[in-house]
Amino acid sequence: MTLQYAPNEQIQVLRVAQWATGKVGARSLRAIIQHSQLELVGLYVHSANKAGKDAGELCGLAPVGIKATQSIDDIIAAKPDCLMYMQEGVVLDDVCKILESGINIVTTRGEFFNPDFMDKTILERTAAACLKGGSTIHATGSSPGFITEAIPLALCSVSRRLDCLTIDEYAYIPESCSPEMVFDVMGYGRQDSGEFDANLLNHMSQCFEQSLSLTAKALGLALDRVEAFGETANAKERIKIADNAYIEAGTIAAQRITVAGIRNDKTILKFRANWYCATELDRPWELGETGWRVNVEGDTPLDVTLRMPRNNEPVAEQMGGYTAHRAVNAIASVCRAEPGIATIVDLPQIIATLS
């Protein structure tokens, strides 16, 4: 049997708009511009300093003739098939206005991964907007997303019994974060008060609850509940982060956040974020290189390590690509999907069209 493929010129080129140009958004913007089957037709930015600038300039490429705007009406008027929503925080009014206009959305926001666990207001308004516009929204990324959904579902495809699947995420924080982020935002270098950062724990719990619950349901193992807790470890010695910036011995140098999916009073899915500024700690944590380790316990045990070797790009840009590229690669499937909130279970396997 000979398979017949349509020539490239017959493949539909999808019109895409980018919303926000932070670390992930700028990487998404670049991927759209360079994609052979996507056409950039709009760019929304929050900063007045970026407004009016060419999209190519904002992601390190040559000018492409698309100017950044701060008007949602400009984006809707461009009539994209899909919009990449990648801003910090969610403005639900904007999301719904875009969906109501008939524009599909791919987002890296954790609020839209799983309708069963979405905030009630966000769920109801988003679903209604999709129905009104005949549009689809899909959330994905690297973590949550790729590592909590795509990889577990692939690994369990050779299983008939799962006892527990544990995902360890490792990140050496100073490699990709500024000293201000390390100390002022993430809280490294402070004395351990015995209480974990409640805001960070709540954020991680909400993001990963949706994704882990979706994976469990897809495997026929719906969770009874999700539990989250955080731990810290202190430096054994003084650590230099930057010029005149140190984590002192005895202060926090690592954080571990665990989100556990419980079924029949047993943990069957577990995500652990291991974020560290040093490996010499006062707790016996096993820390790996930046990347992931997935351990499957069951009738077909697997132990898989996915490292992230450095390439020739700045670390922050490279890390942004892991999240942005999966979202870009999902555009075509989302544009073909039925209207509504689409999860990884509702879409075909995401396969990249590489250049």
C-alpha positions in Angstrom: 0.0 0.0 0.0 1.4 3.4 -1.0 0.4 6.3 1.3 -0.4 9.5 -0.6 0.7 12.8 1.0 -0.6 16.1 -0.1 2.2 18.5 -1.4 3.2 21.2 1.0 1.4 23.9 -0.9 -1.9 22.2 -0.2 -1.4 22.3 3.6 -3.5 25.0 5.3 -1.5 27.8 6.8 -3.0 28.8 10.1 -3.2 32.4 11.2 -1.9 32.9 14.7 -1.7 35.8 17.2 0.6 35.9 20.2 -0.5 37.4 23.6 2.4 38.6 25.8 6.1 38.4 25.3 7.7 37.3 28.5 10.2 34.5 28.7 7.7 31.9 27.3 5.8 34.3 25.1 8.8 35.6 23.3 9.9 32.0 22.6 6.4 31.2 21.3 6.5 34.3 19.1 9.8 33.3 17.5 8.5 29.7 16.9 5.4 31.0 15.2 7.4 33.4 12.9 9.7 30.6 11.9 7.0 27.9 11.4 6.3 26.9 7.8 2.6 26.3 8.5 1.8 29.2 10.7 1.4 32.9 9.9 1.7 35.6 12.6 -1.1 38.1 12.2 -1.1 39.9 15.6 0.8 40.5 18.7 -0.5 41.8 22.0 1.9 43.3 24.6 1.3 44.8 28.1 4.3 47.2 28.2 3.9 50.6 26.6 7.6 50.4 25.7 6.9 47.4 23.5 3.8 48.8 21.8 4.4 49.7 18.2 7.6 47.7 17.9 7.9 45.0 15.3 7.2 41.4 16.4 10.5 40.2 15.0 12.5 42.8 17.1 10.7 41.6 20.3 11.9 38.0 19.9 15.4 38.5 18.4 14.5 38.1 14.7 14.4 40.4 11.7 11.3 42.6 11.2 8.2 40.8 10.0 5.8 43.7 9.5 3.6 42.9 12.5 3.5 45.7 15.1 2.8 45.0 18.7 -0.5 46.5 20.1 -2.2 47.0 23.4 -5.7 46.7 22.0 -7.6 43.5 22.2 -9.8 44.8 19.4 -6.8 45.0 17.1 -6.1 41.3 17.8 -9.7 40.2 17.2 -9.8 42.3 14.0 -6.8 40.4 12.6 -9.0 37.3 12.6 -6.5 34.7 13.8 -7.4 31.0 13.8 -5.7 30.7 17.1 -4.2 32.9 19.9 -1.3 31.9 22.1 -2.3 33.2 25.6 0.9 33.4 27.7 0.7 36.2 30.2 1.3 36.2 33.9 -2.1 35.8 35.5 -5.4 35.4 33.8 -7.8 38.2 32.8 -10.9 36.2 32.3 -12.8 39.0 30.5 -10.1 39.0 27.8 -10.0 35.2 27.5 -13.8 35.1 27.1 -14.0 38.0 24.6 -11.4 36.2 22.4 -13.3 32.9 22.6 -16.6 34.5 21.9 -15.2 36.1 18.8 -14.5 32.6 17.4 -10.8 32.5 18.0 -9.3 29.4 19.5 -6.8 29.6 22.3 -3.7 27.6 23.3 -2.5 28.7 26.7 0.2 27.8 29.2 -1.9 29.0 32.1 -2.6 26.3 34.8 -6.2 27.4 35.3 -7.5 25.6 32.2 -6.0 22.1 32.2 -8.9 20.0 33.5 -12.6 21.1 33.6 -13.2 18.7 36.5 -11.0 20.7 38.8 -11.2 24.2 37.4 -12.5 27.1 39.4 -16.3 27.2 39.0 -16.5 30.7 37.8 -13.6 30.2 35.3 -15.2 27.0 34.1 -18.7 28.3 33.6 -17.6 31.5 31.8 -15.0 29.8 29.6 -17.4 27.0 28.6 -20.1 29.6 27.7 -17.6 31.7 25.7 -16.5 28.6 23.7 -20.2 27.7 23.0 -21.0 31.2 21.9 -18.0 31.5 19.6 -17.7 27.9 18.5 -14.1 28.0 19.7 -11.7 25.8 21.7 -9.3 26.4 24.5 -6.4 24.0 25.4 -3.8 24.3 28.1 -0.4 22.7 27.9 3.3 23.3 28.5 6.3 21.5 29.8 5.4 21.3 33.6 2.5 20.9 34.0 1.7 19.3 30.7 4.4 17.4 28.9 5.9 15.8 32.0 2.7 15.3 33.9 0.5 14.1 31.0 2.2 13.1 27.8 5.1 11.2 29.4 3.1 9.4 32.0 0.4 8.3 29.5 3.1 7.1 27.1 5.0 5.1 29.8 1.8 3.5 31.1 0.9 2.4 27.7 3.0 -0.8 28.4 1.4 -1.4 31.8 -1.7 -3.2 33.1 -1.1 -2.3 36.8 0.2 0.9 38.2 1.2 1.1 41.9 2.7 4.6 41.8 4.2 6.9 39.3 6.6 9.6 40.7 7.8 12.5 38.8 10.8 14.4 40.2 11.6 17.7 38.7 15.1 19.1 39.3 16.1 22.7 38.8 19.3 24.5 39.8 17.8 27.9 40.5 20.8 30.3 40.1 21.3 29.0 36.5 18.1 30.6 35.2 17.0 33.2 37.9 18.4 36.6 38.8 19.7 37.2 42.3 16.5 39.3 42.9 14.4 36.4 42.0 16.4 34.0 44.1 16.3 36.1 47.3 13.3 38.4 47.0 10.7 36.2 45.2 11.7 32.6 45.9 12.9 33.2 49.4 16.3 31.6 49.4 18.8 32.8 51.9 16.3 33.4 54.7 16.1 31.7 58.0 13.8 28.7 58.1 10.7 29.6 60.1 9.3 26.1 60.0 6.3 27.3 57.8 6.5 26.8 54.1 5.5 29.6 51.8 1.7 29.2 51.7 1.2 31.2 48.5 3.8 29.2 46.6 2.3 25.9 47.9 -1.2 26.9 46.9 -0.1 28.0 43.4 1.7 24.7 42.8 -1.2 22.7 44.2 -3.7 24.3 41.9 -1.6 23.9 38.8 -0.6 20.3 39.3 -3.9 19.1 40.8 -5.6 19.7 37.5 -3.0 18.0 35.4 -2.4 15.0 37.7 -6.1 14.4 38.1 -6.5 14.4 34.3 -3.8 11.8 33.9 -5.2 9.6 36.6 -8.7 9.8 35.0 -7.4 9.0 31.6 -5.8 5.9 33.1 -9.0 4.8 34.7 -7.7 5.6 38.2 -9.7 8.7 39.2 -8.3 10.3 42.3 -10.2 10.7 45.5 -8.1 13.8 46.5 -4.9 15.7 46.0 -2.6 16.7 48.8 0.3 19.1 48.7 3.1 19.9 51.1 6.4 21.8 51.1 9.8 21.2 52.7 13.0 23.3 52.9 16.7 22.4 53.4 19.5 24.6 54.6 23.0 25.2 53.2 25.9 23.6 55.0 28.3 26.3 53.9 28.2 29.8 52.4 27.1 29.8 48.7 27.9 32.6 46.2 25.0 33.4 44.0 26.4 36.6 42.4 28.9 39.3 43.2 28.2 40.4 46.8 25.2 38.0 46.9 25.4 34.9 49.1 23.3 32.3 50.7 24.7 31.9 54.2 25.3 28.6 55.9 22.2 27.6 57.9 19.8 29.4 55.7 17.4 28.0 53.1 19.1 26.8 49.9 16.6 24.3 48.6 12.8 23.7 48.4 10.9 20.6 47.7 7.2 20.8 46.9 5.2 17.5 46.6 1.7 17.2 45.0 0.3 13.8 45.6 -2.7 12.2 43.9 -4.5 9.8 46.4 -6.8 6.9 45.4 -8.1 4.5 48.0 -5.9 6.1 50.7 -2.8 5.4 48.6 -0.6 7.7 46.6 -0.7 6.6 42.9 0.6 9.8 41.2 3.2 12.1 42.7 4.9 15.2 41.4 7.9 16.6 43.3 9.6 19.9 42.4 13.2 19.9 43.7 14.5 23.4 43.4 17.9 24.1 44.8 20.8 26.5 45.0 23.2 24.0 46.4 23.6 20.2 46.7 25.4 20.3 50.1 22.4 20.4 52.3 21.4 19.6 55.9 18.9 17.0 54.6 19.7 13.9 52.7 17.9 14.8 49.5 18.8 13.1 46.2 19.1 15.8 43.7 19.6 15.4 39.9 20.7 17.6 37.1 18.2 20.1 35.7 15.4 17.9 34.1 13.1 15.2 35.2 13.1 11.6 36.6 10.0 9.5 36.2 9.7 6.3 38.2 6.9 3.9 37.3 6.1 1.2 39.9 3.8 -1.6 38.8 3.8 -4.7 36.6 6.1 -3.0 34.1 8.4 -0.8 36.2 10.4 1.9 34.4 12.9 4.5 35.6 13.4 7.2 33.0 15.7 10.3 33.3 15.2 13.3 31.0 18.1 15.7 31.4 18.2 19.2 29.8 21.8 19.6 28.5 22.8 23.2 27.8 22.8 24.4 24.2 24.3 27.7 22.9 21.4 29.8 23.9 20.9 31.8 27.2 19.5 29.4 29.8 16.3 31.4 30.3 15.5 31.3 26.6 16.2 27.6 26.3 14.0 26.8 29.3 11.2 28.9 27.9 11.3 26.8 24.7 10.3 23.6 26.5 7.0 25.2 27.5 6.4 27.4 24.5 7.2 24.8 21.8 4.7 22.2 23.0 2.0 24.9 23.0 2.9 25.9 19.4 2.9 22.3 18.3 -0.6 21.9 19.6 -2.1 24.7 17.5 -3.2 22.6 14.5 -4.9 20.0 16.6 -6.7 22.7 18.7 -8.0 24.4 15.5 -9.5 21.1 14.4 -11.0 20.2 17.8 -14.7 20.4 18.8 -15.6 23.6 20.6 -15.1 23.6 24.3 -12.3 23.1 26.9 -10.1 20.5 25.3 -7.7 18.4 27.3 -4.9 16.1 26.2 -7.5 13.3 26.3 -9.7 15.1 23.8 -6.9 15.8 21.3 -4.8 13.5 19.1 -1.2 13.0 20.1 0.7 16.2 19.6 3.3 15.7 16.8 5.6 18.5 15.9 6.1 19.7 12.3 9.8 20.5 12.3 11.7 22.8 10.0 
